[in-house]
Amino acid sequence: MTVPAGALQGVRVLDFSRFLQGPYATRVLADLGADVLKIERPGGEWDRRLRLADDGFGGFFHGLNRGKRSAAVDIATPEGREVILRLAADCDVVLENYRPGVMERLGLSYEDFAAVNPRIIYAGASGYGPHGPRHAEPMYDMVAQAVSGVSDFMRSPEGVPRLATRGMADSAGAMFLAMAVLSALYVRERTGLGQRVDASLVGSCLAMHTAEVTIALHDDRMHRPHGRVTSTSGAFRCRDDRWLVIGATDQKLWVNLTRALDREDLYNDERFHRSRVREANRAVLEPLLEAVFLERDRDDWVERMREANVPVAPVNTFLDLVDDPDVIANGYIVEQQDRKWGRVRTVGHPFHMSRNPAVVGDRTPELGEDTRSALLAAGFGDAEIDGLLEAGIVEAGLVEPSVIVTTGGAV
């Protein structure tokens, strides 16, 4: 079967990113059809050794770098810098998430790249953002969640600051960075001009909580999400010790919920008849609902809720998702055949395009396996490449495939 061309087919990306925010952003671009060349130092980035399974499989690296190519270049050397600038001459996007100022010190600033390629899009993934007194400080996901107010917003009922989830700032920052790159590419189509773009961890945390921040600033107080969203919207434990979540947020859904529970008496109770009154009496209502849900198993309740048109879902683990028919039908989890690890399951793409669908590449590059082919395409001769290899400026892997295989369907 012929795979339609990706939306970004023909777009070439030099990827200097590490860890999560930058690699996820370039993974999105690769899914959309861009040719992403990951630039690593000789010996490989730490990402390749991060969170390895007992059998050596690096899910962290595989999940964020499938569909890319790899070239190993020592960018801290003058010779390595020249290699990069020659690669960039025929490139569309440069993306990096080093600490602000590092690329400038290496002679690889936006201005350096623009001098050899005025149309280039230079994308920086930062912590605080490109401005401000702390813009050059180191930043990690958990620090960004603290600075942005997210950890305070997520305090436990006992008052302990918590993360919204592991990697939330990085993941949000990646999506906003990819959005900035796509916007800049669109502008370049109209004007012919490249530019520098930035997406920060702190700014992305705030953007993901726009409504809550706006409410807090207007009221001048925090509204932390302790417990359920409302008395009838949240998680409930069932008889088989499994959980579900319902969202009966308005009056019509309250009617449907009481019918599904066979508890029309709750609807007729003046303490619970209207939403404002229900919330004023939630300390009474919630224990009543909790007791009812303990009368049946979770799947029984899920079926009854769906029949009554009450928004409902089982509380899945990540492991449950391979059996979720909607997750599989939409390609949110895909299964692929990896040349080294055999069957690999990973996350697909979160949106759909009818003409140019995103496809998660099923090839995770070995370190430097595309070094020689990338340099040849940039005009380097074999003897020149051999000299760079001998001097340790670049490193080439043992595998040099000529094409990237990008097939992969739903599980």
C-alpha positions as CSV (number, residue, x, y, z in Angstrom):
1,M,0.0,0.0,0.0
2,T,1.3,3.4,-0.9
3,V,1.7,5.8,2.0
4,P,0.5,9.3,1.2
5,A,3.2,12.0,1.3
6,G,3.6,13.6,4.7
7,A,2.5,17.2,5.2
8,L,6.2,18.2,5.7
9,Q,7.7,16.1,3.0
10,G,10.8,17.9,1.7
11,V,11.4,19.8,4.9
12,R,14.8,19.1,6.4
13,V,15.5,19.5,10.1
14,L,18.8,19.6,12.0
15,D,17.9,18.3,15.5
16,F,20.4,19.3,18.3
17,S,17.9,18.5,21.1
18,R,18.1,16.2,24.0
19,F,16.0,14.7,26.8
20,L,12.2,15.3,26.2
21,Q,11.0,18.8,25.0
22,G,13.2,19.1,21.9
23,P,13.2,15.5,20.8
24,Y,9.4,15.3,21.1
25,A,9.0,18.5,19.0
26,T,11.2,17.0,16.3
27,R,9.5,13.6,16.6
28,V,6.2,15.5,15.8
29,L,7.9,17.0,12.7
30,A,9.2,13.6,11.7
31,D,5.7,12.1,12.0
32,L,4.5,14.8,9.7
33,G,7.0,13.8,7.0
34,A,10.0,16.0,7.7
35,D,13.5,14.5,7.2
36,V,14.9,15.0,10.8
37,L,18.7,14.5,11.2
38,K,19.5,14.1,14.9
39,I,23.0,15.5,15.6
40,E,24.6,13.8,18.6
41,R,28.1,14.0,20.0
42,P,30.5,11.1,19.3
43,G,29.7,8.4,21.9
44,G,26.0,9.3,21.9
45,E,23.7,11.5,24.0
46,W,22.8,10.4,27.5
47,D,19.2,9.9,26.3
48,R,20.3,6.6,24.7
49,R,21.2,5.3,28.2
50,L,18.3,6.8,30.1
51,R,15.7,4.6,31.8
52,L,16.8,1.3,30.1
53,A,14.7,-1.8,30.6
54,D,16.3,-5.0,32.0
55,D,16.8,-6.2,28.4
56,G,18.5,-3.0,27.4
57,F,15.6,-1.5,25.5
58,G,15.5,2.3,25.8
59,G,11.9,3.2,25.7
60,F,12.6,6.8,26.5
61,F,14.9,7.3,23.5
62,H,12.8,5.1,21.1
63,G,9.6,6.8,22.0
64,L,11.0,10.3,21.2
65,N,13.3,9.5,18.2
66,R,11.6,7.0,16.0
67,G,11.5,8.1,12.4
68,K,14.7,10.2,12.6
69,R,18.2,9.8,11.2
70,S,21.4,10.1,13.2
71,A,24.7,11.8,12.6
72,A,27.5,12.1,15.2
73,V,29.4,15.4,15.1
74,D,31.7,17.0,17.7
75,I,30.2,20.5,17.5
76,A,32.6,21.7,20.2
77,T,35.4,21.8,17.7
78,P,36.0,24.3,14.9
79,E,35.9,21.5,12.4
80,G,32.6,20.2,13.7
81,R,31.1,23.6,13.5
82,E,32.1,23.9,9.9
83,V,30.5,20.5,9.2
84,I,27.2,21.7,10.8
85,L,27.1,24.9,8.8
86,R,27.7,23.0,5.6
87,L,24.8,20.7,6.5
88,A,22.6,23.7,7.3
89,A,23.1,25.4,4.0
90,D,20.5,23.1,2.5
91,C,18.3,22.8,5.6
92,D,15.0,24.3,6.6
93,V,14.9,24.1,10.4
94,V,17.5,24.0,13.2
95,L,16.1,23.0,16.6
96,E,18.0,22.9,19.9
97,N,17.3,22.9,23.6
98,Y,20.7,23.6,25.1
99,R,20.9,26.1,27.9
100,P,20.6,29.6,26.4
101,G,23.9,30.9,25.3
102,V,25.6,27.5,24.6
103,M,25.0,27.5,20.8
104,E,26.2,31.1,20.6
105,R,29.4,30.2,22.4
106,L,29.9,27.4,19.9
107,G,29.5,29.8,16.9
108,L,26.2,28.2,16.0
109,S,23.8,31.0,16.8
110,Y,20.8,31.9,14.7
111,E,22.9,34.6,13.1
112,D,25.6,32.1,12.2
113,F,23.1,29.8,10.5
114,A,21.3,32.7,8.8
115,A,24.6,33.8,7.3
116,V,24.8,30.5,5.3
117,N,21.0,30.1,4.9
118,P,18.8,33.2,5.2
119,R,15.6,31.1,4.9
120,I,16.4,29.0,7.9
121,I,14.0,28.6,10.9
122,Y,15.9,28.5,14.2
123,A,13.9,27.0,17.0
124,G,15.1,27.3,20.6
125,A,13.5,25.3,23.4
126,S,14.1,27.2,26.6
127,G,13.2,27.1,30.2
128,Y,12.1,30.6,31.2
129,G,12.0,32.0,27.7
130,P,14.5,34.2,25.7
131,H,14.1,37.3,27.9
132,G,14.3,38.2,31.6
133,P,17.0,38.1,34.3
134,R,16.9,34.3,34.7
135,H,16.7,33.3,31.0
136,A,20.1,31.6,31.0
137,E,19.5,29.5,34.2
138,P,19.2,25.7,33.8
139,M,15.7,24.4,33.8
140,Y,14.0,21.0,34.0
141,D,10.4,19.9,33.9
142,M,9.7,19.8,37.6
143,V,11.3,23.2,38.1
144,A,9.1,24.7,35.4
145,Q,6.0,23.3,37.0
146,A,7.1,25.0,40.3
147,V,7.9,28.3,38.7
148,S,4.7,28.5,36.7
149,G,2.4,27.8,39.7
150,V,1.4,24.4,38.5
151,S,2.9,22.5,41.5
152,D,1.1,24.9,43.8
153,F,-2.1,24.5,41.9
154,M,-1.8,20.7,42.3
155,R,-1.1,20.7,46.0
156,S,-2.5,17.7,47.9
157,P,-5.3,18.2,50.5
158,E,-2.5,18.1,53.0
159,G,-0.8,21.0,51.4
160,V,2.1,19.2,49.6
161,P,3.1,20.7,46.2
162,R,2.9,18.0,43.5
163,L,3.7,17.6,39.8
164,A,0.7,17.6,37.4
165,T,2.4,14.6,35.8
166,R,5.9,13.6,34.9
167,G,7.1,15.5,31.8
168,M,4.0,17.7,31.5
169,A,6.0,20.9,31.0
170,D,8.4,19.2,28.5
171,S,5.5,17.7,26.5
172,A,3.5,20.9,26.4
173,G,6.7,22.8,25.5
174,A,7.4,20.4,22.7
175,M,3.9,20.9,21.1
176,F,4.1,24.7,21.3
177,L,7.6,24.6,19.9
178,A,6.4,22.4,17.0
179,M,3.5,24.9,16.5
180,A,6.0,27.8,16.3
181,V,8.1,26.0,13.7
182,L,5.1,25.2,11.6
183,S,3.9,28.9,11.8
184,A,7.4,30.1,10.8
185,L,7.5,27.7,7.9
186,Y,4.1,29.1,6.8
187,V,5.3,32.7,7.0
188,R,8.4,31.7,5.0
189,E,6.2,30.4,2.3
190,R,4.6,33.8,2.0
191,T,7.6,36.0,2.6
192,G,10.7,33.9,1.8
193,L,12.1,34.9,5.2
194,G,13.4,32.7,8.0
195,Q,13.3,33.7,11.6
196,R,14.0,32.6,15.2
197,V,11.3,31.1,17.3
198,D,11.2,30.0,21.0
199,A,8.9,28.0,23.2
200,S,9.6,27.8,26.9
201,L,8.7,25.3,29.6
202,V,7.3,28.0,32.0
203,G,5.3,29.7,29.2
204,S,3.9,26.4,28.1
205,C,2.8,25.4,31.6
206,L,0.9,28.7,31.9
207,A,-0.6,28.2,28.4
208,M,-1.9,24.8,29.4
209,H,-3.7,26.3,32.4
210,T,-5.0,29.5,30.7
211,A,-8.5,29.3,32.2
212,E,-7.4,28.5,35.7
213,V,-4.8,31.2,35.7
214,T,-7.3,33.8,34.4
215,I,-9.9,32.8,37.1
216,A,-7.3,33.0,39.9
217,L,-6.0,36.4,38.7
218,H,-9.5,37.8,38.6
219,D,-10.6,36.4,42.0
220,D,-7.2,37.0,43.6
221,R,-7.2,33.6,45.1
222,M,-6.5,30.0,44.2
223,H,-9.1,27.4,43.3
224,R,-7.2,24.1,43.7
225,P,-8.7,20.9,42.4
226,H,-9.0,18.9,45.6
227,G,-11.2,15.9,45.3
228,R,-13.7,15.6,42.4
229,V,-14.5,18.5,40.1
230,T,-18.0,18.5,41.3
231,S,-20.0,16.1,43.5
232,T,-21.1,14.2,40.4
233,S,-18.0,14.6,38.2
234,G,-14.9,12.6,39.1
235,A,-13.7,9.2,40.0
236,F,-15.7,6.5,41.9
237,R,-14.5,3.1,43.2
238,C,-16.7,0.1,42.2
239,R,-17.4,-3.2,43.8
240,D,-14.5,-5.0,42.1
241,D,-12.0,-2.4,43.3
242,R,-11.7,-0.8,39.9
243,W,-12.5,2.8,39.2
244,L,-14.5,4.8,36.7
245,V,-14.9,8.5,36.0
246,I,-18.2,10.2,35.3
247,G,-18.9,13.7,34.2
248,A,-22.5,14.6,35.1
249,T,-22.0,18.3,35.1
250,D,-25.4,19.8,34.2
251,Q,-29.0,19.3,35.2
252,K,-29.9,17.0,32.3
253,L,-27.0,14.7,33.1
254,W,-28.0,14.7,36.8
255,V,-31.3,13.3,35.7
256,N,-29.6,10.7,33.5
257,L,-27.2,9.7,36.3
258,T,-29.9,9.2,38.9
259,R,-31.8,7.0,36.5
260,A,-28.7,4.9,35.7
261,L,-28.1,4.5,39.4
262,D,-31.8,3.6,40.0
263,R,-31.8,6.4,42.5
264,E,-34.4,8.8,41.3
265,D,-35.0,9.6,45.0
266,L,-31.7,11.6,44.9
267,Y,-33.0,13.7,42.0
268,N,-36.3,14.4,43.9
269,D,-34.4,15.2,47.1
270,E,-34.6,19.0,47.6
271,R,-31.0,19.0,48.9
272,F,-29.7,17.7,45.5
273,H,-32.3,18.8,42.9
274,R,-30.3,21.7,41.5
275,S,-26.6,22.1,40.9
276,R,-25.9,25.0,43.3
277,V,-27.8,23.2,46.0
278,R,-26.0,19.9,45.3
279,E,-22.6,21.5,45.6
280,A,-23.7,23.2,48.9
281,N,-24.5,19.7,50.1
282,R,-21.8,17.7,48.4
283,A,-20.5,16.5,51.8
284,V,-23.8,14.6,52.1
285,L,-24.2,13.6,48.5
286,E,-20.8,12.2,47.7
287,P,-20.8,9.5,50.3
288,L,-24.3,8.4,49.1
289,L,-23.0,8.1,45.5
290,E,-19.8,6.3,46.6
291,A,-21.9,3.7,48.4
292,V,-24.1,3.2,45.3
293,F,-21.1,2.6,43.0
294,L,-19.8,0.0,45.4
295,E,-22.9,-2.1,44.7
296,R,-21.8,-3.1,41.2
297,D,-18.6,-4.0,39.2
298,R,-17.0,-1.2,37.1
299,D,-17.9,-2.6,33.7
300,D,-21.5,-3.0,34.7
301,W,-21.6,0.6,35.7
302,V,-19.8,1.7,32.6
303,E,-22.4,0.0,30.4
304,R,-25.3,1.4,32.4
305,M,-23.9,5.0,32.2
306,R,-23.4,4.7,28.5
307,E,-27.0,3.5,28.0
308,A,-28.2,6.5,30.0
309,N,-25.9,8.9,28.0
310,V,-23.8,9.8,31.0
311,P,-20.2,10.7,30.1
312,V,-18.2,7.8,31.5
313,A,-14.9,6.0,31.1
314,P,-13.0,3.3,33.0
315,V,-9.8,4.5,34.7
316,N,-7.2,2.8,32.4
317,T,-3.6,2.2,33.0
318,F,-1.2,2.7,30.0
319,L,-1.2,-1.1,29.8
320,D,-5.0,-1.2,29.3
321,L,-4.8,1.0,26.2
322,V,-3.8,-1.9,23.9
323,D,-7.3,-3.3,24.4
324,D,-9.2,0.0,24.0
325,P,-10.9,-0.1,20.7
326,D,-11.1,3.6,20.2
327,V,-7.4,4.1,21.0
328,I,-6.5,1.5,18.5
329,A,-8.9,2.6,15.8
330,N,-7.5,6.1,16.0
331,G,-3.9,5.0,15.9
332,Y,-3.0,6.5,19.3
333,I,-1.1,3.4,20.1
334,V,0.7,1.7,17.2
335,E,2.6,-1.6,16.9
336,Q,5.7,-1.8,14.7
337,Q,8.4,-4.2,13.9
338,D,11.8,-2.9,15.0
339,R,14.9,-4.3,13.3
340,K,16.6,-4.8,16.6
341,W,13.9,-5.3,19.2
342,G,11.2,-7.0,17.3
343,R,7.6,-6.0,18.1
344,V,7.5,-2.5,19.6
345,R,4.4,-0.6,20.7
346,T,4.5,3.2,21.0
347,V,2.4,6.3,20.9
348,G,1.0,7.4,17.6
349,H,0.0,10.8,16.5
350,P,-2.7,12.9,18.4
351,F,-4.5,14.4,15.3
352,H,-5.6,13.3,11.9
353,M,-5.2,14.8,8.4
354,S,-7.3,13.2,5.6
355,R,-4.8,13.9,2.7
356,N,-1.4,13.8,4.4
357,P,-1.7,11.7,7.5
358,A,1.1,11.6,10.1
359,V,3.0,8.3,10.3
360,V,5.2,7.3,13.2
361,G,8.5,6.1,11.7
362,D,9.4,2.5,12.7
363,R,13.1,3.1,12.6
364,T,15.0,4.4,15.6
365,P,18.5,5.4,14.4
366,E,21.6,3.8,15.8
367,L,24.3,6.4,16.7
368,G,25.9,7.9,13.7
369,E,24.4,5.5,11.2
370,D,23.5,8.3,8.8
371,T,26.7,10.3,9.3
372,R,28.3,9.4,6.0
373,S,25.2,9.6,3.9
374,A,24.3,13.0,5.3
375,L,27.7,14.4,4.7
376,L,27.8,13.0,1.1
377,A,24.4,14.7,0.4
378,A,25.9,17.9,1.7
379,G,28.8,17.8,-0.8
380,F,31.5,16.2,1.3
381,G,33.8,13.8,-0.5
382,D,34.6,10.3,0.7
383,A,38.2,11.3,1.4
384,E,37.1,14.3,3.4
385,I,34.7,12.2,5.4
386,D,37.4,9.7,6.1
387,G,39.6,12.5,7.4
388,L,36.9,13.7,9.8
389,L,36.3,10.2,11.0
390,E,40.0,9.6,11.6
391,A,40.3,12.9,13.5
392,G,37.2,12.0,15.7
393,I,35.3,15.0,14.5
394,V,32.5,12.8,13.3
395,E,31.5,9.2,14.1
396,A,29.8,6.8,11.8
397,G,27.8,3.7,12.9
398,L,28.0,0.3,11.3
399,V,24.6,0.5,9.6
400,E,24.1,2.9,6.7
401,P,20.6,2.3,5.3
402,S,19.7,4.4,2.2
403,V,16.1,5.0,3.1
404,I,13.9,5.6,6.1
405,V,11.1,3.1,6.5
406,T,8.0,4.9,7.8
407,T,5.3,2.3,7.8
408,G,3.3,1.5,10.9
409,G,-0.3,1.0,11.7
410,A,-2.6,0.5,14.6
411,V,-2.2,-2.4,16.9
